[in-house]
């Protein structure tokens, strides 16, 4: 792995963690929280490539550990990594980097996140009602993160200096 790729991967891992920690809206039903870290999960794979999958999973995992949500740490690592993987695969392989389909790729990834937490909450709380109720907060989180990630992606792609650093 090249040094530049290691640095950008580390940077995005930190950004995922920070964006997850900075804005948190607690969800009392599941002892979880709504955050905007998914925006960096999406952006990391779009800008760093497959190493962004690592950034998404590990950055989110670290945020759960740091904030005291250890019960969610391992599921988060798996769910966020899978979601980022789907964003990466759909955008690069299915849509061949066509920016018109960026929104669809982001939505596909966030659907994985929503379904992943729905499954975890159903298994952990042994209640479909709790899992479905909690998924409302996941939908809110996904919606805000998708809008933020797409907006940031287009802003970054208009700045040739940032693109030069990332490449």
Secondary structure, DSSP 8 states (H G I E B T S, - for coil): --HHHHHHHHHHHHHHHHHHHHS-EEETTTTEEE-SHHHHHHHHHHHHTTHHHHHHHHHHHHHHHHTT-HHHHHHHHHHHHHHHHHHHHIIIIISTT-GGGHHHHHHHHHHHHHHHHHHHHHHHH--HHHHHHHHHHHHHHHHHHHHHHHHHHHHHHT-HHHHHHH-
